[in-house]
């Protein structure tokens, strides 16, 4: 018997691995090896791994074992490597097929295994490469792989020199994937005359026979411009790009290298190409980004684009960016004047505007469908106009404001009972700001120019210590982040992670209010755990001056585990203050006892101060 190739299984494993490995640098290697291992229907997949190695290949092999219903064994040299591998893999892919074997000598472990169908080793480590010669391969044959092949630790590497004497290599090939893959296909035992063996390696791929889903997946890795160019490859590729779910139409790259006197002409020519792309596209769009020049909303082209991508393409997420050359500053020509109800299409749920001057709310009428609004680098006449614009979006759940007013005085009012996330930055000094949001869970203040006594917040879930707004006569021009979270709810913890990823350096005040709600978990959904908490602060360079914790329940194990992680790992926290004074006596006693335990834990920042208030 011999290993038999199954293209359907290979394709399914490939797609599965692509989804699992989006964030890994080594993903191209992982996707290829996963498809290869699954395509040959391998039942025993073996790999070597050491602490600090990339994990993507392991994820791909685990996925392959899922699709072949086989075993996936990872050989690690020590207990530290086992713990790290187990932790990272559980966060990446859930598979009962994966086993971890600890062995000081990789060669000894490989020698004890029998029936190996697929073996992957790291060429950078000579002991791993030597283990290839001890592999007891399956009677049906096997596939042996050296990854990082351009960095081989054994000079003059040849397959026949490292494999057991008598091992029949049907075919070997070097592929320029990642840092190189050197692959050998070992023939089935008792195969007879080598000349009679027909190679089952794929020598040529006919794109006419590839499924549309795979071609779409390939194009998803390309920019819109590159994807459109693939239509020149052959008739098979001609229409594939037209079904993309994401379009990015960006004339900035060309305009940045265009002389000032030719900007208008160049933008008009580019606009014709962009219009052609939009008109030729088929189906609906999940997202569309359009970066244009002033000429396109002067001549009505921008309005036409918006009407097409919303009304015809049913775009869900629309981003409009006004390209402003460095040679041109603010002028009245930047005014964005659009037809009434421009953004009212029922499919549009997210809108981002960047680099415009807004003159009124007309274009935003009837926008009850919108959930997310980002106004970045926007100029508005006065605060009351912005209040009117925001009032038109009654269903908004996310608002991001980076806005300046031509008239620096006035009152900005935000009243929305659906609002959950609000970010404020670069606001001129205004007389007063009022926020009424009963469901607000995140208040992200980068910089606002309003006196602390004139900042009114009515949001039951958010605690704001305005006493920290001491600079510039009570104006808040330092980064502050206020959060409300149920640490036992995986969905809320995931949102918390996304918010924290937006911060990369310094936070003056980070205030967290712990909610204690009894949320119903969906079937199969787990509560949070130590691994989840460990990943919260992915930005290791984050620096927090003051952290305040409200409603900290000393008897809640998950809250205690979360706070423990804050103390023992990055980011750097200078001061931690935990509110206990408002608790009834019994609850206060439990909370302060928990704080005492926290003080005894080893601290990442040794000078961290912890106190109750």
ZAMARGU-4260 file (C-alpha; in steps of 0.2 Angstrom, whole numbers, plus 5000, padded with zeros to 4 digits):
<rodrens>
0) 5000/5000/5000 | 5005/5018/4997 | 5000/5035/5004 | 4986/5041/4993 | 4983/5060/4989
5) 4966/5068/4993 | 4964/5085/4986 | 4948/5089/4995 | 4956/5085/5012 | 4971/5095/5008
10) 4960/5110/5003 | 4949/5109/5019 | 4965/5109/5030 | 4972/5123/5020 | 4957/5134/5023
15) 4956/5129/5041 | 4974/5133/5044 | 4973/5150/5035 | 4959/5155/5047 | 4969/5149/5062
20) 4986/5157/5057 | 4981/5175/5052 | 4992/5183/5065 | 5007/5172/5063 | 5023/5177/5053
25) 5026/5159/5048 | 5009/5156/5041 | 5014/5152/5023 | 5024/5137/5030 | 5010/5131/5041
30) 4997/5132/5027 | 5008/5122/5015 | 5013/5109/5028 | 4995/5107/5034 | 4988/5104/5017
35) 5002/5092/5012 | 5000/5082/5028 | 4981/5081/5027 | 4981/5078/5008 | 4992/5062/5010
40) 4980/5057/5024 | 4994/5054/5036 | 4989/5046/5052 | 5005/5049/5063 | 5012/5067/5061
45) 5028/5070/5071 | 5037/5087/5074 | 5051/5094/5085 | 5049/5110/5094 | 5059/5120/5107
50) 5054/5135/5118 | 5055/5151/5108 | 5051/5143/5091 | 5037/5150/5080 | 5021/5141/5084
55) 5012/5142/5067 | 5019/5126/5060 | 5012/5117/5075 | 4995/5124/5073 | 4995/5119/5055
60) 5000/5101/5059 | 4987/5100/5073 | 4974/5105/5060 | 4980/5092/5048 | 4978/5079/5061
65) 4960/5084/5065 | 4956/5082/5046 | 4964/5065/5045 | 4958/5059/5062 | 4976/5055/5065
70) 4989/5058/5079 | 5000/5073/5081 | 5015/5071/5092 | 5027/5086/5096 | 5044/5081/5104
75) 5051/5095/5116 | 5068/5094/5125 | 5062/5100/5142 | 5048/5104/5154 | 5049/5123/5151
80) 5046/5120/5132 | 5031/5108/5136 | 5023/5121/5147 | 5025/5135/5134 | 5020/5124/5119
85) 5004/5118/5129 | 4999/5136/5134 | 5001/5143/5116 | 4993/5129/5107 | 4977/5129/5118
90) 4975/5147/5114 | 4977/5144/5095 | 4968/5127/5091 | 4958/5115/5101 | 4963/5097/5096
95) 4963/5081/5106 | 4974/5073/5093 | 4990/5083/5099 | 5002/5074/5111 | 5018/5082/5119
100) 5033/5070/5122 | 5047/5077/5133 | 5064/5069/5129 | 5082/5075/5132 | 5087/5066/5116
105) 5076/5069/5101 | 5084/5054/5092 | 5079/5042/5106 | 5061/5048/5105 | 5060/5047/5086
110) 5068/5029/5087 | 5054/5023/5099 | 5040/5029/5087 | 5034/5017/5074 | 5023/5020/5059
115) 5028/5039/5056 | 5019/5046/5041 | 5024/5064/5042 | 5040/5071/5051 | 5045/5089/5052
120) 5061/5095/5059 | 5071/5111/5061 | 5086/5112/5050 | 5094/5124/5061 | 5097/5111/5074
125) 5109/5097/5070 | 5102/5084/5083 | 5084/5086/5075 | 5091/5083/5057 | 5100/5068/5063
130) 5084/5061/5070 | 5078/5059/5052 | 5089/5044/5050 | 5081/5035/5065 | 5063/5038/5060
135) 5053/5021/5058 | 5042/5026/5044 | 5025/5019/5039 | 5024/5004/5028 | 5014/5015/5016
140) 5028/5027/5015 | 5031/5044/5023 | 5034/5063/5020 | 5050/5070/5028 | 5052/5089/5030
145) 5066/5100/5035 | 5060/5118/5038 | 5072/5133/5038 | 5081/5123/5025 | 5092/5138/5020
150) 5099/5138/5037 | 5104/5119/5038 | 5116/5115/5052 | 5124/5100/5043 | 5135/5106/5028
155) 5132/5097/5012 | 5116/5089/5017 | 5109/5075/5007 | 5094/5064/5010 | 5103/5048/5007
160) 5116/5053/5019 | 5105/5055/5034 | 5091/5042/5031 | 5093/5023/5036 | 5102/5012/5023
165) 5090/5005/5011 | 5077/5019/5013 | 5070/5023/4996 | 5068/5041/4992 | 5055/5042/4978
170) 5057/5061/4976 | 5064/5076/4985 | 5062/5094/4982 | 5067/5111/4989 | 5053/5124/4990
175) 5056/5143/4993 | 5042/5144/5006 | 5046/5153/5022 | 5065/5151/5025 | 5065/5135/5013
180) 5057/5118/5014 | 5067/5103/5009 | 5055/5088/5007 | 5058/5070/5003 | 5044/5057/4999
185) 5050/5040/5006 | 5042/5025/4996 | 5032/5011/5004 | 5041/4996/5010 | 5041/4981/4998
190) 5038/4992/4983 | 5048/4982/4971 | 5057/4990/4957 | 5060/5009/4959 | 5057/5011/4940
195) 5039/5005/4942 | 5034/5017/4955 | 5023/5031/4949 | 5027/5048/4958 | 5011/5056/4965
200) 5020/5073/4968 | 5010/5087/4960 | 5021/5094/4945 | 5009/5106/4938 | 4993/5115/4944
205) 4980/5119/4931 | 4971/5135/4938 | 4956/5131/4927 | 4953/5116/4939 | 4955/5126/4955
210) 4939/5130/4965 | 4934/5149/4965 | 4935/5149/4984 | 4954/5145/4983 | 4957/5158/4970
215) 4947/5171/4981 | 4958/5166/4996 | 4974/5169/4986 | 4968/5186/4980 | 4963/5191/4998
220) 4982/5191/5001 | 4984/5205/4988 | 4980/5223/4987 | 4965/5228/4977 | 4977/5235/4963
225) 4987/5219/4963 | 4971/5208/4962 | 4964/5218/4947 | 4980/5215/4938 | 4978/5196/4940
230) 4964/5198/4927 | 4978/5199/4914 | 4985/5182/4918 | 4972/5171/4909 | 4953/5170/4905
235) 4951/5160/4921 | 4957/5174/4932 | 4948/5188/4922 | 4933/5189/4934 | 4939/5182/4950
240) 4944/5199/4958 | 4927/5206/4954 | 4920/5195/4969 | 4931/5202/4982 | 4922/5207/4998
245) 4935/5221/5002 | 4940/5235/4991 | 4954/5248/4994 | 4954/5262/4981 | 4969/5273/4986
250) 4976/5287/4975 | 4988/5294/4988 | 5003/5284/4983 | 5003/5291/4966 | 4998/5309/4971
255) 5012/5310/4984 | 5025/5309/4970 | 5015/5320/4958 | 5020/5339/4956 | 5008/5352/4963
260) 5003/5358/4946 | 4998/5341/4940 | 4988/5335/4955 | 4971/5339/4948 | 4974/5331/4931
265) 4982/5315/4939 | 4968/5313/4952 | 4955/5314/4938 | 4964/5300/4928 | 4965/5290/4944
270) 4947/5293/4948 | 4942/5286/4931 | 4951/5270/4935 | 4943/5269/4952 | 4926/5271/4945
275) 4929/5257/4932 | 4934/5246/4947 | 4918/5250/4956 | 4907/5247/4941 | 4915/5231/4936
280) 4914/5224/4954 | 4901/5211/4957 | 4891/5206/4972 | 4891/5215/4989 | 4906/5222/4999
285) 4910/5220/5017 | 4921/5235/5017 | 4927/5248/5005 | 4940/5262/5008 | 4941/5276/4996
290) 4956/5289/4997 | 4953/5303/4985 | 4958/5321/4981 | 4948/5337/4983 | 4943/5337/4964
295) 4932/5321/4967 | 4920/5330/4979 | 4920/5346/4969 | 4914/5337/4953 | 4902/5325/4961
300) 4913/5309/4958 | 4914/5306/4977 | 4895/5307/4979 | 4893/5295/4964 | 4905/5283/4972
305) 4896/5283/4989 | 4880/5280/4981 | 4887/5265/4971 | 4896/5256/4985 | 4881/5259/4997
310) 4866/5257/4986 | 4872/5244/4974 | 4886/5235/4983 | 4878/5236/5001 | 4894/5240/5009
315) 4894/5237/5028 | 4910/5247/5032 | 4914/5263/5023 | 4930/5273/5025 | 4932/5290/5016
320) 4949/5298/5017 | 4952/5316/5009 | 4970/5317/5003 | 4978/5333/5009 | 4995/5337/5002
325) 5008/5344/5013 | 5008/5360/5002 | 4990/5364/5006 | 4983/5369/5023 | 4965/5372/5028
330) 4954/5381/5015 | 4935/5382/5012 | 4937/5370/4997 | 4939/5356/5010 | 4920/5357/5014
335) 4911/5340/5013 | 4894/5344/5005 | 4884/5328/5001 | 4866/5325/4997 | 4854/5322/5011
340) 4852/5304/5017 | 4869/5300/5009 | 4873/5287/5023 | 4856/5281/5026 | 4857/5264/5017
345) 4851/5250/5028 | 4867/5239/5025 | 4879/5252/5031 | 4884/5249/5049 | 4901/5258/5050
350) 4907/5275/5044 | 4924/5283/5045 | 4928/5300/5038 | 4946/5307/5038 | 4952/5325/5033
355) 4936/5334/5030 | 4927/5350/5035 | 4909/5346/5040 | 4896/5360/5038 | 4881/5351/5044
360) 4871/5335/5048 | 4861/5334/5032 | 4871/5320/5024 | 4869/5310/5041 | 4850/5311/5042
365) 4840/5294/5043 | 4856/5285/5049 | 4848/5273/5062 | 4857/5259/5054 | 4875/5265/5059
370) 4883/5257/5074 | 4901/5264/5072 | 4906/5282/5068 | 4924/5287/5066 | 4928/5306/5063
375) 4947/5308/5061 | 4956/5324/5058 | 4939/5333/5055 | 4936/5352/5056 | 4918/5358/5061
380) 4912/5376/5063 | 4907/5374/5081 | 4903/5361/5095 | 4884/5363/5093 | 4885/5357/5074
385) 4894/5341/5080 | 4881/5339/5093 | 4868/5339/5079 | 4878/5327/5068 | 4879/5315/5083
390) 4861/5316/5087 | 4857/5310/5069 | 4865/5293/5074 | 4853/5286/5087 | 4859/5268/5086
395) 4878/5271/5087 | 4887/5260/5099 | 4905/5266/5095 | 4910/5284/5093 | 4928/5290/5089
400) 4931/5309/5089 | 4947/5318/5083 | 4939/5335/5079 | 4943/5353/5080 | 4931/5368/5080
405) 4933/5384/5070 | 4924/5393/5084 | 4932/5386/5100 | 4918/5390/5112 | 4901/5381/5114
410) 4893/5365/5122 | 4896/5348/5115 | 4882/5336/5119 | 4882/5317/5117 | 4866/5308/5122
415) 4864/5290/5116 | 4858/5276/5127 | 4866/5263/5115 | 4883/5270/5116 | 4896/5258/5123
420) 4913/5265/5117 | 4918/5283/5116 | 4935/5290/5112 | 4939/5308/5113 | 4955/5317/5106
425) 4962/5333/5100 | 4946/5344/5104 | 4948/5362/5105 | 4945/5371/5122 | 4926/5372/5123
430) 4914/5379/5137 | 4906/5363/5142 | 4904/5344/5137 | 4890/5333/5142 | 4889/5314/5139
435) 4873/5304/5143 | 4876/5286/5140 | 4868/5273/5151 | 4877/5258/5142 | 4894/5266/5141
440) 4908/5253/5145 | 4923/5262/5138 | 4928/5280/5139 | 4945/5283/5130 | 4951/5301/5133
445) 4967/5305/5123 | 4965/5324/5125 | 4951/5336/5128 | 4951/5354/5132 | 4937/5356/5144
450) 4938/5361/5162 | 4934/5346/5174 | 4920/5355/5182 | 4912/5357/5165 | 4913/5339/5160
455) 4897/5331/5164 | 4896/5312/5163 | 4881/5302/5166 | 4886/5284/5163 | 4882/5272/5178
460) 4896/5259/5172 | 4910/5271/5172 | 4920/5278/5187 | 4929/5294/5183 | 4941/5302/5195
465) 4942/5320/5189 | 4954/5325/5203 | 4968/5318/5192 | 4964/5332/5179 | 4976/5344/5188
470) 4986/5350/5173 | 4982/5366/5164 | 4969/5372/5177 | 4959/5356/5177 | 4960/5352/5158
475) 4962/5334/5153 | 4977/5334/5141 | 4984/5318/5147 | 4979/5300/5141 | 4965/5293/5152
480) 4956/5276/5150 | 4940/5271/5160 | 4933/5254/5158 | 4919/5243/5164 | 4920/5225/5163
485) 4913/5208/5169 | 4929/5198/5170 | 4919/5182/5170 | 4911/5186/5153 | 4922/5180/5139
490) 4914/5192/5127 | 4918/5207/5138 | 4935/5201/5141 | 4938/5200/5122 | 4932/5218/5120
495) 4944/5223/5134 | 4958/5215/5125 | 4954/5225/5109 | 4953/5241/5118 | 4970/5239/5127
500) 4978/5234/5110 | 4974/5252/5105 | 4986/5259/5118 | 5005/5257/5114 | 5015/5268/5126
505) 5008/5279/5141 | 4992/5280/5151 | 4990/5293/5165 | 4975/5285/5173 | 4968/5268/5170
510) 4952/5265/5179 | 4943/5249/5179 | 4925/5246/5186 | 4921/5227/5189 | 4904/5223/5185
515) 4895/5208/5194 | 4881/5203/5183 | 4875/5185/5181 | 4876/5183/5162 | 4869/5168/5153
520) 4883/5159/5144 | 4880/5151/5128 | 4881/5132/5126 | 4900/5127/5125 | 4906/5144/5131
525) 4919/5144/5144 | 4923/5157/5157 | 4939/5166/5157 | 4955/5159/5165 | 4973/5163/5168
530) 4978/5161/5150 | 4965/5173/5145 | 4971/5186/5157 | 4989/5183/5152 | 4985/5189/5135
535) 4976/5205/5140 | 4991/5217/5139 | 4998/5212/5123 | 5007/5229/5122 | 5022/5225/5133
540) 5029/5243/5132 | 5013/5250/5140 | 5016/5262/5155 | 5002/5265/5167 | 5005/5279/5180
545) 4990/5277/5190 | 4978/5262/5190 | 4962/5263/5200 | 4950/5248/5203 | 4932/5249/5208
550) 4920/5236/5215 | 4935/5224/5217 | 4927/5208/5226 | 4940/5199/5236 | 4930/5183/5235
555) 4929/5182/5216 | 4943/5171/5211 | 4943/5177/5193 | 4945/5195/5198 | 4959/5191/5210
560) 4968/5181/5196 | 4966/5196/5184 | 4973/5208/5196 | 4987/5196/5201 | 4992/5196/5182
565) 4993/5215/5182 | 5005/5215/5197 | 5016/5201/5191 | 5018/5204/5172 | 5019/5219/5160
570) 5014/5232/5158 | 5023/5243/5170 | 5011/5250/5183 | 5018/5263/5196 | 5003/5265/5207
575) 4988/5254/5210 | 4973/5260/5221 | 4959/5249/5225 | 4942/5256/5232 | 4936/5247/5247
580) 4929/5262/5258 | 4911/5261/5251 | 4909/5242/5254 | 4898/5236/5269 | 4909/5230/5284
585) 4909/5211/5279 | 4913/5214/5260 | 4926/5227/5265 | 4935/5215/5276 | 4936/5202/5262
590) 4942/5215/5249 | 4955/5221/5261 | 4961/5204/5265 | 4962/5200/5246 | 4972/5216/5244
595) 4984/5210/5258 | 4987/5194/5248 | 4991/5204/5232 | 5004/5214/5241 | 5013/5198/5245
600) 5014/5193/5227 | 5031/5196/5217 | 5029/5212/5207 | 5035/5215/5189 | 5039/5233/5194
605) 5047/5231/5211 | 5042/5249/5216 | 5024/5247/5213 | 5013/5255/5227 | 4997/5246/5231
610) 4984/5255/5243 | 4966/5255/5247 | 4955/5271/5247
</rodrens>
